[in-house]
Amino acid sequence: MLAHLEQATVWVTPGVVSRIDLTARPGTERAVHGPSASLVHLGAPHGPLIHTLHARDPRMGETVYEADETEMREVIERLGPSPAGSN
């Protein structure tokens, strides 16, 4: 994803092991195998030049995990930050 944050150009690279499946059912988060990396050339004449490289992986597209809304809430409650004021 490429965006601008005030004067800074921001690029979010794909994951080095997996990536989020944007075609998953609504209310579901699904990650699939798909190792990738980005090469960013900052000296390009019209701004950064970005290449996304996809590794060859025989498991490409296989599910790493899939969680519905209830499961994601449980993970966030267990691993996320504590509510303000609680210790």
Backbone torsions as a table, in degrees:
resi	resn	phi	psi	omega
1	MET	NA	131.5	177.3
2	LEU	-112.5	133.1	179.2
3	ALA	-152.4	175.0	175.5
4	HIS	-120.6	135.3	176.2
5	LEU	-119.9	97.8	-170.2
6	GLU	55.7	-117.5	-177.4
7	GLN	-90.2	-6.1	-175.6
8	ALA	-94.4	137.0	171.2
9	THR	-86.6	132.1	-176.6
10	VAL	-118.5	131.1	177.5
11	TRP	-125.6	127.2	176.0
12	VAL	-105.2	115.9	-176.2
13	THR	-82.2	154.3	173.2
14	PRO	-62.2	160.7	179.8
15	GLY	-67.3	152.3	-179.8
16	VAL	-80.3	-12.7	178.5
17	VAL	-121.3	-43.4	-176.0
18	SER	-144.9	172.4	176.6
19	ARG	-142.9	158.6	179.5
20	ILE	-77.7	133.9	178.2
21	ASP	-83.7	107.3	-178.0
22	LEU	-75.0	-5.3	178.3
23	THR	-100.4	8.1	178.9
24	ALA	-62.7	156.2	178.2
25	ARG	-54.9	145.1	176.0
26	PRO	-55.2	139.3	-178.8
27	GLY	84.0	4.7	-177.8
28	THR	-124.6	140.0	170.2
29	GLU	-110.6	127.6	-178.4
30	ARG	-132.3	132.0	175.1
31	ALA	-112.1	143.1	179.2
32	VAL	-125.9	154.8	173.7
33	HIS	-62.9	138.7	179.7
34	GLY	172.1	67.3	-177.3
35	PRO	-63.5	135.1	-179.9
36	SER	-146.9	169.2	174.8
37	ALA	-153.9	165.7	178.7
38	SER	-123.6	144.1	172.7
39	LEU	-114.4	119.8	-177.1
40	VAL	-113.7	119.6	177.8
41	HIS	-101.3	107.6	-174.7
42	LEU	-79.7	-16.2	-176.2
43	GLY	-91.4	13.2	-179.9
44	ALA	-65.7	145.3	-174.6
45	PRO	-63.5	-27.3	-177.3
46	HIS	-115.8	30.8	-180.0
47	GLY	112.5	-177.3	-178.2
48	PRO	-64.5	142.9	174.5
49	LEU	-107.4	122.4	-172.1
50	ILE	-118.8	128.6	175.3
51	HIS	-115.3	132.3	173.8
52	THR	-105.3	126.6	-177.6
53	LEU	-110.4	130.0	179.8
54	HIS	-109.1	124.1	179.3
55	ALA	-74.6	152.5	173.4
56	ARG	-78.3	127.3	-177.9
57	ASP	-144.8	120.3	-179.4
58	PRO	-63.3	-15.8	179.3
59	ARG	-96.1	8.4	-177.3
60	MET	-48.0	126.0	177.2
61	GLY	89.0	-12.0	178.0
62	GLU	-70.7	146.6	-178.2
63	THR	-68.5	130.4	172.1
64	VAL	-89.8	-48.3	173.4
65	TYR	-156.1	158.2	175.0
66	GLU	-144.5	128.1	-176.6
67	ALA	-138.5	137.3	176.2
68	ASP	-85.2	-179.3	-175.4
69	GLU	-59.7	-41.2	-179.7
70	THR	-63.1	-45.5	179.5
71	GLU	-63.3	-40.5	179.7
72	MET	-65.7	-39.5	177.7
73	ARG	-62.1	-41.4	179.1
74	GLU	-62.7	-41.5	178.9
75	VAL	-64.8	-45.1	-179.7
76	ILE	-62.9	-42.5	178.6
77	GLU	-63.9	-38.8	-177.9
78	ARG	-75.5	-40.6	-172.3
79	LEU	-108.9	-14.7	-176.2
80	GLY	-77.9	178.3	179.7
81	PRO	-65.6	153.3	177.2
82	SER	-71.3	146.7	175.7
83	PRO	-58.0	149.2	-179.4
84	ALA	-55.6	133.7	176.0
85	GLY	88.9	-8.1	179.3
86	SER	-102.6	147.3	179.4
87	ASN	-123.0	NA	NA
